[in-house]
Each structure stands twice: as C-alpha cells, then as structure tokens.
C-alpha cells in the first residue's frame, strides 16, 4: 500500500511552498513530487506507513492555506510493468538485440546480441 498525503496551495504563494518543503524534510517522507494545475500547486508526499503520514499531518497542520488530502492506493510494481514492455530490436536482416534471450523467439535465425539490463547501460535500446 502507498500512503500519500496531497498538499495543495495557491501557486502564487511561494512562501508556503518553501515552508512546506522545509517542513516535509523533517518528516518521515520517502519522497515527494509536485504538479501545478490552474494556479494550484499540489505536492504529493509519500510515506511507508499510515502512522508516518499521520505524524506529518500533525507537523504540517499549522501551515495556513494548506489543503491536505489523504490518499491510499495499491502499490504498483513499476519495474515489472516496464519489463513487460521490453521487446527485441531487429537490426537489419541479420541481427537481433535484446536485454534477455527469453525475449527472442527460439526459431529466430538472426544473430543474437544479448545486452543485459544493468544500471550503467540501462535497457540497451539506445
């Protein structure tokens, strides 16, 4: 489960944003993201537990003009979703490049170049 606290305020009030970011730093947040839509900035702060989020709410409750919304959602395994989208890359008539040999059809006669996904190389799709 993802435990999220959405914190919304008027985008023109840069003092609130500065204060909010400084105070979030002192909480047990695992990270945050922000978006501005139609003059409203929303900072989504992520927490490992509902307890950590509740503590953050108490810490931030004195900031005026800050709207807080609790969001619970099922955790998404983004890495697994990404890996499901991987496909081999055909190069000319003779080669196929893939991060894993399992992605290449067994009856494919092309010369295989397997470039395992690693931090330094990424997917190899470039």
C-alpha positions in Angstrom: 0.0 0.0 0.0 1.2 3.5 -0.8 0.4 6.1 1.9 0.2 9.5 0.2 -0.5 13.0 1.6 -1.5 15.5 -1.1 -0.8 19.1 0.0 -2.4 21.8 -2.1 -2.0 25.6 -2.1 -2.2 28.7 -4.3 0.8 28.5 -6.7 1.4 32.2 -6.4 2.3 31.8 -2.7 5.9 30.8 -2.9 6.4 31.3 0.8 4.0 28.3 1.5 5.9 26.1 -0.9 9.3 27.0 0.7 8.0 26.4 4.2 6.2 23.1 3.2 9.3 21.7 1.5 11.5 22.6 4.5 9.0 21.0 6.9 8.5 17.9 4.8 12.2 17.3 5.0 11.8 16.9 8.8 9.1 14.2 8.4 9.5 10.5 7.6 8.5 11.0 3.9 10.1 8.7 1.4 9.9 11.4 -1.3 7.6 13.8 -3.0 6.5 15.1 -6.3 4.7 18.3 -7.3 2.4 19.5 -10.1 0.9 22.9 -10.8 -2.6 22.9 -12.4 -4.7 26.1 -13.0 -2.9 28.1 -10.3 -2.9 25.4 -7.6 0.2 23.5 -6.7 -0.1 20.0 -5.2 2.8 18.3 -3.5 2.3 14.6 -3.1 4.3 13.3 -0.2 4.9 9.5 0.0 5.2 7.6 3.3 5.9 4.0 4.2 3.1 3.8 6.8 -0.1 5.5 7.8 1.5 6.3 11.1 4.3 8.3 9.5 1.8 10.1 7.4 -0.3 11.0 10.4 2.8 12.3 12.2 3.4 14.5 9.1 -0.1 15.8 9.2 0.3 16.9 12.8 3.7 18.6 11.9 2.1 20.5 9.0 -1.3 21.3 10.4 -0.3 24.9 11.5 0.5 26.0 7.9 -2.4 28.2 6.9 -4.0 28.0 3.4 -2.7 24.4 3.0 -5.3 21.8 2.0 -4.4 18.2 3.0 -5.9 15.1 1.4 -5.1 11.6 2.4 -4.7 9.1 -0.4 -4.2 5.3 0.0 -3.6 3.2 -3.1 -2.4 -0.2 -4.1 1.3 -0.3 -4.7 2.3 -0.6 -8.4 5.4 -2.5 -9.3 6.7 -0.1 -12.0 9.8 -2.2 -12.7 7.6 -5.3 -13.5 5.3 -3.2 -15.7 8.3 -1.8 -17.6 9.9 -5.2 -18.0 6.7 -6.5 -19.6 7.0 -3.8 -22.3 10.5 -4.8 -23.4 10.9 -6.2 -26.9 13.8 -7.3 -29.0 15.2 -4.8 -31.5 15.7 -6.1 -35.1 18.8 -4.6 -36.7 19.0 -5.1 -40.5 18.3 -8.6 -41.8 20.9 -10.4 -39.6 20.9 -9.2 -36.0 18.5 -9.0 -33.1 19.4 -7.2 -29.8 17.6 -7.9 -26.5 18.2 -7.5 -22.8 17.3 -11.2 -22.2 17.5 -14.2 -24.6 14.0 -15.2 -23.4 12.6 -12.3 -25.4 13.8 -13.7 -28.7 11.7 -16.4 -30.5 13.5 -19.8 -30.4 13.1 -20.2 -34.2 14.6 -16.8 -34.9 17.7 -17.4 -37.2 19.2 -13.9 -36.6 22.5 -13.5 -34.8 21.7 -12.7 -31.2 23.2 -9.8 -29.3 22.2 -10.0 -25.6 22.8 -6.8 -23.6 21.7 -7.5 -20.1 20.0 -4.6 -18.3 22.4 -3.1 -15.8 22.5 0.2 -14.1 25.3 1.6 -16.2 23.8 0.6 -19.5 20.0 0.7 -19.0 18.0 -1.3 -21.4 20.4 -1.0 -24.3 17.6 0.3 -26.5 19.6 3.4 -27.4 
